[in-house]
Amino acid sequence: MKTKKDVMFAFGIALGTAAGFVLGSVIAFRVGEAGVESARRLVERVLGRERGPHFEFLLQ
């Protein structure tokens, strides 16, 4: 049997997912593909997940 707390939790998850999808789509549309790609690269660099070889290590 579902309690009111369980129903509210599921509703919150559904609402958060929908709002995140809409907000992400609006931001991507306004900023454009180049801006989104730049932001993605910046986040990857900050988190330390850069793709490709580190060319400074190849110069040794």
C-alpha positions as CSV (number, residue, x, y, z in Angstrom):
1,M,0.0,0.0,0.0
2,K,1.4,3.4,-1.0
3,T,1.6,6.1,1.6
4,K,1.2,9.8,0.9
5,K,4.9,10.2,1.5
6,D,5.7,7.6,-1.2
7,V,3.4,9.3,-3.7
8,M,4.9,12.8,-2.9
9,F,8.4,11.4,-3.3
10,A,7.5,9.9,-6.8
11,F,5.8,13.2,-7.8
12,G,8.9,15.2,-6.7
13,I,11.2,12.9,-8.8
14,A,8.9,13.2,-11.9
15,L,8.6,17.0,-11.5
16,G,12.3,17.5,-11.0
17,T,13.1,15.4,-14.0
18,A,10.7,17.3,-16.2
19,A,11.9,20.7,-15.0
20,G,15.5,19.7,-15.5
21,F,14.8,18.5,-19.0
22,V,13.0,21.7,-19.9
23,L,15.5,24.0,-18.3
24,G,18.4,22.2,-19.9
25,S,16.8,22.4,-23.3
26,V,16.1,26.1,-22.9
27,I,19.7,26.8,-21.9
28,A,21.1,24.8,-24.8
29,F,18.8,26.5,-27.2
30,R,19.7,30.0,-26.0
31,V,23.4,29.4,-25.7
32,G,23.9,27.4,-28.9
33,E,25.9,24.4,-29.7
34,A,29.3,26.1,-29.4
35,G,28.5,27.5,-26.0
36,V,27.3,24.2,-24.7
37,E,30.4,22.4,-26.0
38,S,32.6,25.0,-24.3
39,A,30.8,24.6,-21.0
40,R,31.1,20.8,-21.3
41,R,34.9,21.1,-21.9
42,L,35.2,23.4,-19.0
43,V,33.4,21.1,-16.6
44,E,35.5,18.1,-17.8
45,R,38.7,20.1,-17.3
46,V,37.6,21.2,-13.8
47,L,36.7,17.6,-12.9
48,G,40.0,16.3,-14.4
49,R,38.4,14.2,-17.1
50,E,40.1,15.7,-20.2
51,R,40.0,13.6,-23.4
52,G,43.1,13.0,-25.6
53,P,46.8,12.8,-24.9
54,H,48.6,15.3,-22.7
55,F,51.0,16.8,-25.3
56,E,53.2,18.5,-22.6
57,F,54.2,15.0,-21.5
58,L,55.2,14.0,-25.0
59,L,57.7,16.8,-25.3
60,Q,60.1,15.3,-22.8
